[in-house]
Structures are given as C-alpha cells and as structure tokens.
Amino acid sequence: MNLFLLTAVPLAAVALHRLLHPSRPPFADVKSWILGSVWALVALLAAAFFGGWRTFTGDLWAISGGLVVTDVVLVPGVVVAAWVLTRPQNDPWELALWLTLVFTLAGVRDFASASRVFDLNELFLVPLDRILLILAAPALLPRIFGARIVRRKWAWLTVAGLLALTGALFPLLSFTNLGWLAWLLEIGGITTFMVWGLKGQKKAASESGSVVSQ
C-alpha cells in the first residue's frame, strides 16, 4: 500500500521536467548525478542517526522538533546547502534533480522500513510535499540570487524557508484535526508553482521567437 511513497517522486519529477521544459533533453551530466547521489546519501545517513525523532509519541512539540531536524534541516537541507555552496552558477533545475535523488532514496527508505498501514495523510502528503519542493526550488533560486534589492532577496528567502518547513508542518497537521489545512496548502502550492512554471515556459518561448524574428 505504501508503493506510492516509492514511485511518486521520481515519476512526478520526470513528468514535470517534460511538461515545463519539453524542448530540453534530460540531464546527461554524469558528474551531476554522482554528486547529487553522494550528497543525498550523506543527508540520509545523517538523518538516520535521528530516525527515532520522527516517531510520534503523543508529544506534538517533540515530534515537531524531530521533524524539523530530520525532514527539513537534514533532508533536504544538506542537499540544498551543498548545491548552493558548490554549484550556484548551474541551472537551478540541477538542484531539482538533486532533490529528486534524495527524496527518491528517502522514499526507498520509507518503503523498506514501513511495517504498518499508512493513513491517507501519511501516504500522500509526504510525497506530495516533496514534489512541491522540487517544483519550488528552480522557481525561487533565480529570484533569490538575482534580486538586487536586499528586501526583496529576504522576502524570497522567507518564502523558501516557509516552504522548507512544510516538511515538518504537514505531517504535524496530519496528526491533528487540521489535516484538511495541510491538503489545502499542498494543492494550492503545487498549483501555484505549476502555473508559475508554465508561464515561465511561455515567456521563454515568446522571447526566443522574438529573437529569431529579429
């Protein structure tokens, strides 16, 4: 039943890449795949030391802190930090590739370690949140690095930070009576970044067409 945890992220990432960038070939840089896989393993190994912190024991404060450490700071935080510090000049969709790698491996971990039946919130919210972050990263990074106004840069950084915190917030909401809010925010976020990506695609196509006509 938790097969969705295993397949949702890689399949969605491929579909989104083809939808938002139909003319661009798939990533062929072997170095990028290797580096992304290495950092993904580093992040997951670090998170494994705190695996017990992800188990809900009835204390919402304890589980929220544990989820922030494991599902925000370490996964995907380590991967994002590694990319920003070493390859910020590259295509932002490379970070989306790295996030796909770490979330796919996390899905393998969740699939292999799950020993119980997941409810709908756990089964779908976690993979959908990972898909949301993969969508958001290439849209936000150019605006963070390209912002010339400090206030605007901090505004985009705040948006990115809030999105990162959904990795802990959405599972926490699913433990309470506010699970509906998590679903609403999830669907709204994915829809927003899908529309944003499609608009960017149309803008790039129109600019390319105008250059050719000139």
C-alpha positions as CSV (number, residue, x, y, z in Angstrom):
1,M,0.0,0.0,0.0
2,N,2.9,2.4,0.6
3,L,4.1,1.8,-3.0
4,F,3.1,5.4,-3.7
5,L,6.0,6.5,-1.4
6,L,8.4,4.6,-3.6
7,T,7.3,5.8,-7.1
8,A,5.6,9.2,-6.7
9,V,8.6,11.5,-6.6
10,P,10.8,10.1,-9.5
11,L,7.8,9.7,-11.8
12,A,6.4,13.2,-10.9
13,A,9.9,14.8,-11.4
14,V,10.2,13.2,-14.9
15,A,6.7,14.3,-15.8
16,L,7.2,17.9,-14.5
17,H,10.5,18.2,-16.4
18,R,8.9,17.1,-19.7
19,L,5.9,19.4,-19.1
20,L,7.8,22.5,-18.1
21,H,10.8,22.0,-20.4
22,P,9.6,19.9,-23.3
23,S,12.4,21.1,-25.6
24,R,15.3,20.4,-23.2
25,P,16.9,16.9,-23.2
26,P,17.1,15.0,-19.9
27,F,20.1,15.6,-17.7
28,A,23.1,13.9,-19.2
29,D,25.9,15.2,-16.9
30,V,27.2,12.2,-15.1
31,K,29.1,14.3,-12.6
32,S,25.9,16.0,-11.5
33,W,24.2,12.6,-10.9
34,I,27.2,11.3,-8.9
35,L,27.5,14.5,-6.8
36,G,23.7,14.6,-6.2
37,S,23.7,10.9,-5.2
38,V,26.6,11.3,-2.8
39,W,25.0,14.3,-1.0
40,A,21.7,12.5,-0.9
41,L,23.3,9.6,0.8
42,V,25.2,11.9,3.2
43,A,21.9,13.6,4.1
44,L,20.0,10.3,4.6
45,L,22.8,8.8,6.7
46,A,22.9,11.9,8.9
47,A,19.1,11.8,9.3
48,A,19.3,8.0,10.2
49,F,21.0,9.0,13.5
50,F,17.9,10.9,14.4
51,G,15.4,8.4,13.0
52,G,13.7,7.9,16.3
53,W,12.8,11.6,16.4
54,R,10.3,11.1,13.5
55,T,8.2,8.7,15.6
56,F,5.0,10.2,17.0
57,T,4.8,9.5,20.8
58,G,1.9,11.9,21.6
59,D,4.1,14.9,22.3
60,L,3.4,17.4,19.5
61,W,6.3,19.6,20.5
62,A,8.8,16.7,20.5
63,I,7.7,15.4,17.1
64,S,7.7,18.9,15.6
65,G,11.3,19.4,16.7
66,G,12.3,16.0,15.4
67,L,10.6,16.5,12.1
68,V,12.3,19.9,11.6
69,V,15.7,18.3,12.3
70,T,15.2,15.2,10.1
71,D,12.8,16.3,7.4
72,V,13.9,20.0,7.0
73,V,17.5,20.6,8.2
74,L,19.0,17.3,7.1
75,V,16.7,16.1,4.3
76,P,16.6,18.2,2.1
77,G,18.6,20.9,3.9
78,V,22.0,19.2,3.5
79,V,21.5,18.7,-0.3
80,V,20.3,22.3,-0.8
81,A,23.2,23.7,1.2
82,A,25.7,21.6,-0.8
83,W,24.3,22.7,-4.1
84,V,24.2,26.4,-3.1
85,L,27.8,26.4,-1.8
86,T,29.3,24.4,-4.7
87,R,27.2,24.8,-7.9
88,P,25.1,28.0,-7.6
89,Q,26.1,29.1,-11.2
90,N,24.5,26.0,-12.6
91,D,20.9,25.5,-13.9
92,P,18.5,25.7,-10.9
93,W,16.9,22.6,-12.3
94,E,20.0,20.7,-11.3
95,L,19.0,21.3,-7.7
96,A,15.6,19.9,-8.6
97,L,17.5,16.8,-9.8
98,W,19.4,16.6,-6.6
99,L,16.2,16.9,-4.6
100,T,14.6,14.2,-6.7
101,L,17.5,11.9,-5.9
102,V,17.4,12.5,-2.1
103,F,13.6,12.2,-2.0
104,T,13.7,9.1,-4.1
105,L,16.1,7.5,-1.8
106,A,14.0,8.7,1.2
107,G,11.1,7.0,-0.5
108,V,13.0,3.8,-0.7
109,R,13.8,4.1,3.0
110,D,10.2,4.8,3.9
111,F,9.0,1.9,1.7
112,A,11.5,-0.6,3.1
113,S,11.1,0.4,6.8
114,A,7.3,0.8,6.9
115,S,5.8,-2.0,8.9
116,R,2.2,-0.8,9.2
117,V,-0.6,0.5,7.1
118,F,-0.3,4.3,6.3
119,D,-3.3,6.5,6.5
120,L,-4.1,8.8,3.6
121,N,-2.4,11.8,5.1
122,E,0.9,9.9,5.6
123,L,0.6,8.0,2.4
124,F,0.1,11.0,0.1
125,L,1.1,14.2,2.0
126,V,4.7,13.4,2.4
127,P,5.4,12.5,-1.3
128,L,3.3,15.5,-2.5
129,D,5.3,17.8,-0.2
130,R,8.5,16.5,-1.7
131,I,7.1,17.2,-5.2
132,L,6.2,20.7,-4.1
133,L,9.8,21.4,-3.0
134,I,11.1,20.0,-6.3
135,L,8.8,22.4,-8.2
136,A,9.6,25.4,-6.0
137,A,13.4,25.2,-6.0
138,P,14.1,26.1,-9.6
139,A,11.4,28.9,-9.5
140,L,12.7,30.5,-6.3
141,L,16.5,30.3,-6.6
142,P,16.9,32.7,-9.6
143,R,14.8,35.2,-7.7
144,I,16.9,34.8,-4.5
145,F,20.3,35.1,-6.3
146,G,19.1,37.6,-8.9
147,A,17.4,40.0,-6.5
148,R,19.2,43.3,-6.5
149,I,17.1,44.8,-3.7
150,V,18.0,43.3,-0.3
151,R,14.5,43.5,1.0
152,R,13.3,41.5,-2.0
153,K,16.0,38.9,-1.5
154,W,15.0,38.4,2.1
155,A,11.3,38.1,1.0
156,W,12.2,35.3,-1.3
157,L,14.4,33.7,1.3
158,T,11.4,33.8,3.7
159,V,9.2,32.1,1.1
160,A,11.8,29.4,0.6
161,G,12.2,28.9,4.4
162,L,8.4,28.5,4.9
163,L,8.3,26.0,2.0
164,A,11.1,24.0,3.6
165,L,9.2,23.9,6.9
166,T,6.3,22.2,5.2
167,G,8.3,19.0,5.5
168,A,7.6,19.2,9.3
169,L,4.4,21.1,9.3
170,F,2.3,19.0,7.0
171,P,2.9,15.7,8.8
172,L,2.3,17.5,12.1
173,L,-1.0,18.8,10.9
174,S,-2.0,15.3,9.8
175,F,-1.6,14.2,13.4
176,T,-4.2,16.8,14.5
177,N,-7.6,17.8,13.3
178,L,-6.1,20.3,10.9
179,G,-5.2,17.7,8.2
180,W,-7.6,19.4,5.8
181,L,-5.4,22.6,6.0
182,A,-2.3,20.6,5.0
183,W,-4.2,19.3,2.0
184,L,-5.4,22.8,1.1
185,L,-1.9,24.3,1.3
186,E,-0.4,21.4,-0.5
187,I,-2.7,21.5,-3.5
188,G,-2.5,25.3,-3.6
189,G,1.3,25.3,-3.5
190,I,1.7,22.7,-6.3
191,T,-0.9,24.5,-8.4
192,T,0.8,27.9,-7.9
193,F,4.3,26.6,-8.9
194,M,2.9,24.6,-11.9
195,V,1.2,27.8,-13.2
196,W,4.4,29.8,-12.5
197,G,6.5,27.3,-14.4
198,L,4.1,27.2,-17.4
199,K,4.1,31.0,-17.5
200,G,7.9,31.0,-17.5
201,Q,7.9,28.4,-20.3
202,K,5.6,30.6,-22.4
203,K,7.7,33.7,-21.7
204,A,10.9,32.0,-22.7
205,A,9.2,30.7,-25.9
206,S,8.0,34.2,-26.8
207,E,11.4,35.8,-26.2
208,S,13.0,33.1,-28.3
209,G,10.5,33.7,-31.1
210,S,11.1,37.5,-31.0
211,V,14.9,37.0,-31.2
212,V,14.5,34.7,-34.2
213,S,12.2,37.1,-36.0
214,Q,14.7,39.9,-35.5
